Amino acid sequence: MKKFTQILMLLVALSVLFSCSSNQKNREEVTPPEGMVFIPAGDFSMGGKTVQADRDEFPRNEVELAGFFMDETEVTNRQFQAFVEATGYVTIAEKDIDWEVLKKGLPPETPKPADSLLKAGSLVFQATDGPVNLNYESQWWKWTVGANWRHPFGPGSNLEGKMDYPVVHIAYDDAKAYAKWAGKRLPTEAEWEWAAMGGLDDPVYPWGNVAVDNATDKANFWQGLFPYENTEADGYLNAAPVKSYAPNGYGLYDMAGNVWEWCQDKYHVEAYSQMSEAEQLVNPQGPRSSFDPMEPYVEKFVMRGGSFLCSDSYCSGYRVSRRMKSTRDSGFGHVGLRCVKDL
């Protein structure tokens, strides 16, 4: 009996050794496409983990994911320009607004705005003169006719010296179009959060658990008093060139701050409760429908990662679990994208 037990233990040990060697070999054989990194399969607890977490980050769910590839950086102006030159694509911010389409997502009886406000443009950040009520975002977002990815701050601005900066003023539909052209897709929320963690054990931020006050060398976000005083302790007032800060454990840059990144999932305030009702959370694709109680008439999609405007006083978007949302035609001066690709 003792000899049989010893043989059994030896077989188990050999099996484990073979399995580990096989997994290591498979990982070594995975060659990511140019500009992408391999994100291994795994499982994790998805959702809020600090007192800063919002209600839409709960309840936490155990999620299992297959491996995939992810762009090592946010899509840059250089990359997006190549897409436009190859296809002739025109972004939403470069098109006049169709009032008949727009009003379908607004409360009934909403009056039509002046025609001058329906001209092609986008929202550009403008610092306030002093402290303001942070519940009213219109105080620092200015609708700017002529603002788009080519002119990020409006007419008179351009991309000179900024080809390696993340492209901005990108709406959800623009992001989907680029991803399709590149032979990729947008990440699911679950994929994005898993990748942002960089292999760490349930971190608050992509760089770990070092508080943001001591992390100005780790990401591009707002330091000082939002939205009127930015000390630029991280070196940048607005967006930074990609790879300006160290990557996370998977080799991904700017998974915190710089610009928000679109995910493929529809936004639903109760999405995580819906996930909890599922029998198996393997490669979840998000809710079937969208609902935001703040704007119940419009369909919204998820954004992740935060931007250069995030601060703890307003938006702790650099947390790996933080969710943001907007309509598919929304463009902002701090919104871009990053793509993934299936193995």
C-alpha positions as CSV (number, residue, x, y, z in Angstrom):
1,M,0.0,0.0,0.0
2,K,2.8,2.3,0.9
3,K,4.5,1.7,-2.5
4,F,1.3,2.3,-4.3
5,T,0.9,5.7,-2.5
6,Q,4.4,6.7,-3.4
7,I,3.8,5.8,-7.1
8,L,0.5,7.8,-7.1
9,M,2.3,10.8,-5.6
10,L,5.0,10.6,-8.2
11,L,2.4,10.5,-11.0
12,V,0.6,13.5,-9.6
13,A,3.9,15.4,-9.3
14,L,4.8,14.6,-12.9
15,S,1.3,15.6,-14.0
16,V,1.6,19.0,-12.3
17,L,5.1,19.5,-13.7
18,F,4.0,18.6,-17.3
19,S,1.0,21.0,-16.9
20,C,3.1,23.9,-15.8
21,S,5.6,23.3,-18.5
22,S,2.9,23.0,-21.1
23,N,1.2,26.3,-20.0
24,Q,4.6,28.1,-20.0
25,K,5.3,26.7,-23.4
26,N,1.9,27.8,-24.7
27,R,2.4,31.3,-23.4
28,E,5.9,31.5,-24.8
29,E,4.5,30.4,-28.2
30,V,1.9,33.2,-28.2
31,T,3.3,36.0,-30.4
32,P,1.2,39.2,-30.1
33,P,0.5,41.3,-33.2
34,E,2.7,44.4,-33.5
35,G,1.9,47.0,-30.9
36,M,-0.2,44.6,-28.8
37,V,0.6,42.5,-25.7
38,F,-0.8,39.1,-24.6
39,I,-3.2,39.2,-21.7
40,P,-3.4,35.7,-20.1
41,A,-6.6,33.9,-19.2
42,G,-7.7,34.1,-15.6
43,D,-10.4,34.8,-13.1
44,F,-10.9,37.7,-10.7
45,S,-13.4,39.6,-8.6
46,M,-14.9,42.4,-10.8
47,G,-16.2,45.5,-9.2
48,G,-15.7,48.2,-6.6
49,K,-13.3,47.7,-3.7
50,T,-13.0,51.0,-1.9
51,V,-15.3,53.6,-0.3
52,Q,-14.9,55.6,-3.5
53,A,-16.8,53.0,-5.5
54,D,-20.1,54.1,-6.9
55,R,-23.3,52.0,-6.7
56,D,-22.9,50.8,-10.3
57,E,-19.7,49.0,-9.3
58,F,-21.6,46.6,-7.1
59,P,-22.1,43.8,-6.3
60,R,-18.7,42.3,-7.0
61,N,-18.8,39.2,-9.3
62,E,-16.3,36.4,-9.9
63,V,-15.5,36.4,-13.6
64,E,-13.5,34.1,-15.8
65,L,-11.8,35.2,-19.0
66,A,-10.0,33.6,-21.9
67,G,-6.7,35.1,-23.0
68,F,-6.6,37.9,-25.6
69,F,-4.3,40.5,-27.1
70,M,-4.6,44.2,-26.2
71,D,-3.1,47.4,-27.7
72,E,-0.1,48.3,-25.5
73,T,-1.1,52.0,-25.8
74,E,-4.2,54.1,-26.5
75,V,-4.7,54.6,-30.2
76,T,-2.6,57.6,-31.3
77,N,-3.2,60.4,-33.7
78,R,-0.7,58.8,-36.1
79,Q,-2.7,55.5,-36.1
80,F,-6.0,57.1,-36.5
81,Q,-4.8,59.3,-39.3
82,A,-3.7,56.1,-41.1
83,F,-7.2,54.8,-40.8
84,V,-8.8,58.0,-42.1
85,E,-6.3,58.2,-45.0
86,A,-7.0,54.6,-46.0
87,T,-10.8,54.8,-45.7
88,G,-11.9,58.4,-46.0
89,Y,-13.7,58.0,-42.7
90,V,-15.4,61.1,-41.2
91,T,-15.9,61.2,-37.5
92,I,-19.1,62.2,-35.8
93,A,-17.5,65.4,-34.5
94,E,-16.9,66.4,-38.1
95,K,-20.5,66.2,-39.1
96,D,-23.4,68.6,-38.4
97,I,-25.9,67.4,-35.9
98,D,-29.2,66.0,-37.2
99,W,-31.9,67.4,-34.8
100,E,-34.4,64.7,-35.9
101,V,-32.0,62.0,-34.7
102,L,-30.8,63.9,-31.6
103,K,-34.3,64.6,-30.2
104,K,-35.1,60.9,-30.1
105,G,-32.8,60.6,-27.1
106,L,-34.1,63.6,-25.3
107,P,-37.1,64.1,-23.0
108,P,-40.4,64.9,-24.9
109,E,-41.0,68.5,-25.6
110,T,-37.3,69.4,-25.5
111,P,-37.0,72.6,-27.6
112,K,-34.8,72.7,-30.6
113,P,-31.5,74.6,-30.0
114,A,-30.2,77.3,-32.2
115,D,-28.9,76.1,-35.6
116,S,-25.5,77.5,-34.6
117,L,-25.3,74.8,-31.9
118,L,-26.1,72.0,-34.3
119,K,-22.9,72.7,-36.4
120,A,-20.1,70.1,-36.4
121,G,-18.1,70.3,-33.2
122,S,-17.3,68.7,-29.9
123,L,-16.9,69.4,-26.2
124,V,-13.6,71.0,-25.1
125,F,-12.5,71.4,-21.4
126,Q,-12.2,75.0,-20.2
127,A,-11.0,75.6,-16.6
128,T,-13.2,77.7,-14.4
129,D,-12.1,80.9,-12.7
130,G,-12.5,79.3,-9.2
131,P,-14.4,76.8,-7.2
132,V,-17.8,75.6,-8.6
133,N,-20.5,73.1,-7.8
134,L,-19.1,69.9,-9.2
135,N,-22.6,68.6,-10.0
136,Y,-22.9,70.8,-13.0
137,E,-20.4,69.7,-15.7
138,S,-21.5,72.3,-18.2
139,Q,-19.4,74.8,-16.2
140,W,-16.2,73.4,-17.6
141,W,-17.3,71.7,-20.8
142,K,-17.6,74.1,-23.7
143,W,-19.4,73.1,-26.9
144,T,-16.8,74.2,-29.6
145,V,-17.8,74.3,-33.2
146,G,-14.9,73.0,-35.3
147,A,-13.4,70.9,-32.5
148,N,-12.6,67.3,-33.6
149,W,-9.7,64.8,-33.6
150,R,-7.7,67.0,-36.1
151,H,-8.4,70.2,-34.1
152,P,-8.5,69.0,-30.4
153,F,-9.0,72.5,-28.9
154,G,-11.1,73.9,-31.8
155,P,-10.3,76.0,-34.8
156,G,-6.7,77.2,-34.8
157,S,-5.4,74.0,-33.0
158,N,-3.8,71.1,-34.8
159,L,-1.7,68.0,-34.4
160,E,1.7,69.4,-35.0
161,G,4.1,67.6,-32.6
162,K,1.3,65.5,-31.3
163,M,1.2,62.4,-33.5
164,D,2.2,60.2,-30.6
165,Y,-0.6,61.6,-28.3
166,P,-3.8,59.6,-27.9
167,V,-6.5,60.6,-30.5
168,V,-9.5,62.4,-28.8
169,H,-13.0,63.5,-29.7
170,I,-13.7,59.9,-30.6
171,A,-17.3,58.8,-30.3
172,Y,-18.3,55.2,-29.7
173,D,-19.2,54.6,-33.4
174,D,-15.9,56.1,-34.4
175,A,-14.1,53.7,-32.1
176,K,-16.0,50.7,-33.5
177,A,-15.2,51.8,-37.1
178,Y,-11.5,52.1,-36.3
179,A,-11.3,48.7,-34.5
180,K,-13.1,47.0,-37.4
181,W,-10.6,48.5,-39.9
182,A,-7.7,47.4,-37.8
183,G,-9.0,43.8,-37.6
184,K,-9.7,44.2,-33.9
185,R,-12.6,45.0,-31.6
186,L,-13.3,47.1,-28.5
187,P,-12.7,45.3,-25.2
188,T,-15.5,44.1,-22.9
189,E,-15.7,45.8,-19.5
190,A,-14.5,42.6,-17.9
191,E,-11.5,42.3,-20.3
192,W,-10.6,45.9,-19.7
193,E,-10.7,45.6,-15.9
194,W,-8.7,42.4,-15.9
195,A,-6.1,43.8,-18.1
196,A,-5.8,47.0,-16.1
197,M,-4.9,45.0,-13.0
198,G,-1.7,43.9,-14.7
199,G,-1.5,40.6,-12.8
200,L,-1.6,42.2,-9.4
201,D,-3.8,40.8,-6.6
202,D,-6.9,42.8,-6.6
203,P,-5.3,46.3,-6.8
204,V,-7.1,49.6,-6.5
205,Y,-5.1,51.2,-9.4
206,P,-3.2,49.7,-12.4
207,W,0.1,50.6,-10.5
208,G,-1.0,48.9,-7.3
209,N,-2.3,50.5,-4.1
210,V,-0.1,53.5,-3.8
211,A,-2.4,56.5,-3.1
212,V,-2.8,59.0,-5.9
213,D,-1.1,61.7,-3.8
214,N,2.1,59.7,-4.1
215,A,1.6,58.5,-7.7
216,T,2.2,61.6,-9.8
217,D,5.0,59.6,-11.6
218,K,2.7,56.7,-12.5
219,A,-0.1,58.3,-14.6
220,N,-1.5,61.5,-16.1
221,F,-4.3,62.9,-14.0
222,W,-5.4,66.2,-12.3
223,Q,-3.3,67.5,-9.4
224,G,-4.6,70.5,-7.5
225,L,-8.1,71.8,-7.2
226,F,-10.5,70.7,-9.9
227,P,-11.6,72.3,-12.2
228,Y,-9.6,75.5,-11.9
229,E,-6.1,74.8,-10.6
230,N,-3.9,72.1,-12.0
231,T,-0.4,72.0,-10.5
232,E,0.8,69.7,-13.4
233,A,2.8,67.7,-10.9
234,D,2.7,64.7,-13.3
235,G,4.3,67.0,-16.0
236,Y,1.2,67.6,-18.2
237,L,-1.7,70.0,-18.2
238,N,-3.7,68.0,-20.8
239,A,-3.1,64.6,-22.5
240,A,0.4,63.2,-22.5
241,P,2.2,61.3,-25.3
242,V,1.6,57.5,-24.9
243,K,4.3,55.7,-23.0
244,S,5.1,58.7,-20.9
245,Y,4.7,56.6,-17.7
246,A,5.8,53.0,-16.8
247,P,3.5,50.2,-18.0
248,N,1.6,47.9,-15.7
249,G,2.5,44.2,-15.2
250,Y,1.1,43.2,-18.6
251,G,3.0,45.8,-20.5
252,L,0.1,48.1,-21.0
253,Y,0.6,51.9,-20.9
254,D,-1.8,54.5,-19.6
255,M,-4.5,52.2,-18.2
256,A,-5.0,55.0,-15.7
257,G,-5.5,58.6,-16.8
258,N,-4.6,60.3,-20.0
259,V,-7.9,59.6,-21.9
260,W,-11.0,57.6,-21.3
261,E,-11.3,54.4,-23.4
262,W,-14.5,53.0,-25.0
263,C,-15.6,49.5,-24.2
264,Q,-18.0,47.5,-26.3
265,D,-20.5,47.0,-23.4
266,K,-23.8,48.9,-23.1
267,Y,-24.0,50.8,-19.9
268,H,-26.7,49.7,-17.3
269,V,-26.6,51.1,-13.8
270,E,-27.7,47.6,-12.5
271,A,-25.4,45.6,-14.8
272,Y,-23.5,44.0,-12.0
273,S,-26.7,42.9,-10.3
274,Q,-27.8,41.3,-13.6
275,M,-24.4,39.6,-13.8
276,S,-24.9,38.0,-10.3
277,E,-28.1,36.4,-11.6
278,A,-26.2,34.5,-14.3
279,E,-25.3,30.9,-13.8
280,Q,-21.8,31.2,-15.3
281,L,-19.8,34.4,-15.7
282,V,-17.3,33.3,-18.4
283,N,-16.3,36.0,-20.8
284,P,-19.3,38.2,-20.1
285,Q,-20.4,40.5,-22.9
286,G,-22.3,43.1,-20.9
287,P,-26.1,43.8,-20.5
288,R,-28.5,43.4,-23.3
289,S,-30.0,46.9,-22.8
290,S,-28.8,50.2,-21.5
291,F,-30.2,52.3,-18.7
292,D,-28.9,55.4,-16.9
293,P,-31.4,56.9,-14.5
294,M,-29.8,60.3,-15.0
295,E,-30.6,60.2,-18.7
296,P,-33.2,57.4,-19.2
297,Y,-34.1,58.3,-22.8
298,V,-30.7,57.5,-24.4
299,E,-28.6,54.4,-25.0
300,K,-25.1,54.6,-23.4
301,F,-21.9,52.7,-23.6
302,V,-19.1,52.2,-21.1
303,M,-15.8,54.0,-20.9
304,R,-12.9,53.0,-18.7
305,G,-9.6,54.3,-17.4
306,G,-10.1,57.9,-16.5
307,S,-8.4,60.9,-18.1
308,F,-6.1,63.8,-17.4
309,L,-9.1,65.5,-15.8
310,C,-9.7,62.9,-13.1
311,S,-9.1,63.7,-9.4
312,D,-10.4,62.3,-6.1
313,S,-12.4,65.4,-5.5
314,Y,-14.4,64.8,-8.7
315,C,-13.7,61.6,-10.6
316,S,-11.4,58.9,-9.3
317,G,-11.4,57.4,-12.8
318,Y,-8.0,56.0,-12.4
319,R,-9.3,53.2,-10.2
320,V,-9.4,49.9,-12.2
321,S,-13.1,49.4,-11.3
322,R,-14.4,52.9,-12.1
323,R,-17.1,53.1,-14.8
324,M,-18.0,56.0,-17.0
325,K,-20.6,56.2,-19.7
326,S,-21.9,58.3,-22.6
327,T,-24.0,58.1,-25.7
328,R,-22.6,56.5,-28.9
329,D,-22.4,59.9,-30.7
330,S,-20.6,61.7,-27.8
331,G,-17.2,63.3,-28.4
332,F,-15.0,64.9,-25.7
333,G,-11.5,66.3,-25.6
334,H,-10.5,63.5,-23.2
335,V,-12.1,60.4,-24.8
336,G,-10.2,58.0,-27.1
337,L,-9.9,54.2,-27.4
338,R,-7.8,51.1,-27.2
339,C,-8.5,47.8,-29.1
340,V,-8.2,44.1,-28.4
341,K,-8.0,41.0,-30.6
342,D,-9.0,37.4,-30.0
343,L,-6.3,34.7,-29.9
